[in-house]
Structures are given as structure tokens and as C-alpha cells.
Amino acid sequence: MWICDKCNTENLDDDLFCVECGSNKSHVSDNCCSNPSCTSYNVPLTNPTQKYCGKCHSATTYWQKVQKALGH
């Protein structure tokens, strides 16, 4: 599943366009695992707002930015 960036509709993984608004599936994300020992380190995740790595449970770069902005 992927969530449309524009309308937040859930779409099937093999859908290239959102079934609700027709937007293109986003392929680029700057969110990745922050753990240099992980196989997902510096590999863009499909979910740009994913909080934790599914491989090693480390915080993602997105979640680190959010925590820093909140002063944690």
C-alpha cells in the first residue's frame, strides 16, 4: 500500500496513480534509516513519514528531524 501525498488515499502497491485524485505515485523520498549498520541505511523508504526502520527499529531520518524540532 502507498498513501497519496495530495489526498491521503490508500492505494495498492502496483498502482502508479492515485485512485482518488489521479496523482502520480511518489518514487522519491529523503527518509531513510539513520543506523549506519543497517541494510536500509541511506536507502530511500517508500513512506516519507515512516518513524522507525522496519529492519532494525532505529529512528528514520524523518523522525529524527521531527524529534529535534520538538526539542526532544
Backbone bond lengths (Angstrom), bond angles and torsions (degrees), N, CA, C in turn:
res aa  C-N    CA-C-N  psi(-1)  N-CA   C-N-CA  omega(-1)  CA-C   N-CA-C  phi
1 M - - - 1.450 - - 1.523 109.89 -
2 W 1.310 115.81 146.86 1.456 121.10 171.28 1.521 107.90 -136.66
3 I 1.324 114.59 149.37 1.457 122.41 -177.84 1.526 108.49 -102.57
4 C 1.301 116.67 130.16 1.454 121.46 178.95 1.528 110.35 -65.59
5 D 1.334 116.02 133.27 1.462 121.61 179.39 1.525 112.49 -66.61
6 K 1.320 117.30 -27.46 1.465 120.63 -175.20 1.518 113.73 -90.61
7 C 1.343 118.14 -41.56 1.468 119.45 -173.58 1.526 114.16 -121.96
8 N 1.336 117.45 0.36 1.470 123.62 177.74 1.530 114.85 63.81
9 T 1.315 116.90 23.61 1.462 120.90 177.50 1.523 109.63 -82.48
10 E 1.343 116.70 138.75 1.461 121.42 175.27 1.519 109.40 -77.90
11 N 1.318 115.77 135.04 1.457 122.37 179.41 1.519 109.31 -128.80
12 L 1.324 116.80 158.16 1.459 121.49 177.47 1.529 109.98 -70.68
13 D 1.318 117.22 150.51 1.466 121.90 -177.83 1.524 112.76 -55.10
14 D 1.327 117.68 -37.29 1.458 119.08 -176.80 1.532 113.62 -86.72
15 D 1.344 118.24 -0.93 1.463 121.20 173.70 1.522 108.86 -72.61
16 L 1.313 117.10 132.52 1.463 121.72 178.39 1.524 111.63 -93.72
17 F 1.338 115.93 -16.99 1.456 121.89 -179.61 1.521 109.30 -132.39
18 C 1.319 116.12 152.08 1.463 121.24 178.47 1.522 109.49 -67.13
19 V 1.320 116.58 134.33 1.454 121.32 -179.42 1.527 112.00 -74.61
20 E 1.309 117.61 -16.31 1.466 121.65 -179.55 1.529 112.74 -93.97
21 C 1.337 117.43 -50.13 1.473 119.74 -173.42 1.527 113.40 -115.14
22 G 1.334 117.99 -8.89 1.455 120.74 176.84 1.516 115.64 83.95
23 S 1.325 118.28 4.14 1.468 121.40 -179.73 1.519 111.09 -67.43
24 N 1.334 115.65 151.64 1.463 121.60 176.33 1.518 110.71 -65.46
25 K 1.314 114.96 147.70 1.454 120.91 172.92 1.521 108.54 -68.45
26 S 1.311 117.93 129.17 1.467 121.50 177.94 1.514 109.32 -70.75
27 H 1.309 115.99 133.48 1.464 120.54 179.23 1.516 111.87 -111.30
28 V 1.316 116.48 -17.75 1.449 119.68 -174.58 1.524 109.59 -108.97
29 S 1.291 115.80 131.51 1.461 122.67 176.67 1.517 107.57 -140.98
30 D 1.307 116.51 141.26 1.464 118.03 175.80 1.522 110.72 -98.48
31 N 1.333 116.51 9.04 1.453 121.65 178.36 1.521 109.29 -87.73
32 C 1.345 116.35 127.47 1.454 120.86 179.47 1.529 109.14 -149.88
33 C 1.304 116.26 172.77 1.463 121.59 177.56 1.525 108.77 -68.04
34 S 1.321 115.67 141.29 1.470 120.59 -178.70 1.528 113.47 -94.54
35 N 1.319 117.51 -0.05 1.466 122.45 -176.96 1.531 110.51 -93.00
36 P 1.343 118.09 111.34 1.474 120.62 -178.54 1.525 114.36 -60.17
37 S 1.323 118.60 -18.98 1.466 121.53 180.00 1.529 112.79 -86.31
38 C 1.317 117.51 -6.57 1.465 122.01 -175.27 1.528 111.12 -89.59
39 T 1.323 116.03 148.57 1.467 120.78 177.33 1.529 111.88 -68.75
40 S 1.325 118.23 -17.58 1.468 121.69 178.71 1.526 112.79 -95.19
41 Y 1.321 117.56 3.95 1.463 121.35 179.27 1.521 109.95 -61.11
42 N 1.311 115.67 129.42 1.471 123.33 -179.16 1.527 114.13 60.23
43 V 1.323 118.28 16.62 1.458 122.46 174.04 1.526 106.86 -101.24
44 P 1.335 118.67 119.86 1.464 120.22 -178.07 1.526 111.79 -57.85
45 L 1.318 115.80 131.06 1.456 121.93 177.30 1.525 108.83 -86.36
46 T 1.320 117.54 150.73 1.459 120.37 -179.51 1.516 112.17 -70.85
47 N 1.324 117.07 -25.71 1.459 121.35 179.32 1.529 108.54 -98.57
48 P 1.329 118.35 110.85 1.465 120.12 -177.41 1.517 114.38 -68.56
49 T 1.338 117.98 -12.66 1.468 120.45 179.83 1.529 112.32 -118.40
50 Q 1.335 116.46 21.25 1.464 120.86 177.14 1.526 109.05 -65.75
51 K 1.334 116.94 133.20 1.463 121.43 -174.79 1.526 113.61 -87.75
52 Y 1.315 117.32 -36.66 1.462 120.65 -175.88 1.520 110.55 -131.71
53 C 1.311 115.52 148.48 1.456 122.37 177.86 1.528 109.69 -69.72
54 G 1.321 116.12 135.26 1.460 120.98 178.11 1.512 113.38 -77.54
55 K 1.329 117.42 -11.37 1.467 121.30 -179.13 1.530 112.10 -93.77
56 C 1.345 116.86 -40.38 1.470 118.93 -174.24 1.531 113.86 -129.63
57 H 1.297 117.84 -1.53 1.458 124.97 179.18 1.526 114.29 66.30
58 S 1.311 118.10 18.54 1.464 121.07 173.54 1.519 108.86 -77.72
59 A 1.315 116.17 156.40 1.462 120.39 175.78 1.526 109.56 -64.82
60 T 1.320 115.94 143.98 1.456 120.04 176.01 1.522 109.47 -81.66
61 T 1.313 115.64 167.99 1.464 119.60 179.13 1.528 110.34 -63.65
62 Y 1.328 117.51 -35.28 1.466 121.10 175.96 1.527 110.58 -59.92
63 W 1.335 116.70 -49.35 1.456 121.14 -175.79 1.533 111.08 -67.29
64 Q 1.311 116.97 -33.95 1.471 119.74 175.56 1.521 110.16 -63.14
65 K 1.334 118.09 -41.05 1.461 121.88 178.47 1.526 110.74 -64.06
66 V 1.314 117.43 -42.04 1.466 120.92 179.00 1.523 110.44 -63.83
67 Q 1.323 117.08 -46.12 1.465 121.23 -180.00 1.520 111.37 -62.06
68 K 1.319 116.95 -40.63 1.459 121.08 178.69 1.526 110.41 -64.86
69 A 1.326 117.23 -42.01 1.464 121.46 179.23 1.526 111.39 -64.15
70 L 1.328 116.43 -31.31 1.474 121.11 178.66 1.525 112.43 -84.54
71 G 1.318 116.55 -4.23 1.459 120.99 179.37 1.512 114.78 78.80
72 H 1.333 116.75 25.93 1.474 120.76 179.74 1.497 111.40 -96.15
